[in-house]
Amino acid sequence: MHQGNTHIGCDVTECKHHAQSNNNCTLNHIEVKKHKPNATCPECTDCASFEMK
């Protein structure tokens, strides 16, 4: 099983890019987007690289 990118931790096992063997992302680069003009908390952001399995 692919170990993923150890620089990008992720526990979203429903994502196509989750390493499955550990909580890493298999992508080399991800896009993080914000919901508001000024992100003031973690809930204001999302991983825009998410793809459903």
C-alpha positions in Angstrom: 0.0 0.0 0.0 1.2 3.5 -0.8 2.6 5.3 2.3 1.5 8.7 1.0 3.2 12.1 1.5 4.4 12.2 5.0 4.3 16.0 4.8 0.5 16.0 4.3 -1.4 14.4 7.1 -5.1 13.4 6.5 -7.6 11.3 8.2 -10.4 11.6 5.6 -10.5 7.9 4.5 -13.4 8.7 2.2 -11.0 10.6 -0.1 -9.6 9.1 -3.2 -6.2 10.4 -2.3 -6.0 9.0 1.3 -3.0 6.6 1.6 -5.2 3.9 3.4 -2.2 2.3 5.1 -1.7 5.4 7.3 -3.2 8.9 7.7 -1.4 10.6 4.9 -2.4 12.1 1.5 -1.0 10.5 -1.6 -0.8 13.9 -3.4 2.4 15.9 -3.7 0.4 19.2 -3.5 -3.0 20.1 -2.2 -5.2 23.1 -2.5 -6.7 24.6 0.6 -9.6 27.1 0.1 -11.4 29.4 2.4 -15.1 30.0 2.8 -14.9 33.7 3.7 -12.7 36.6 2.6 -10.9 36.3 6.0 -10.3 32.9 7.4 -10.4 33.2 11.2 -10.7 29.6 12.3 -10.0 26.0 10.9 -13.7 25.6 10.1 -13.4 28.5 7.6 -11.1 26.4 5.4 -11.4 23.1 3.4 -9.2 20.8 1.4 -10.2 21.6 -2.2 -8.2 18.6 -3.5 -10.8 16.2 -1.9 -12.3 13.6 -4.3 -14.8 11.0 -3.2 -13.5 7.4 -3.7 
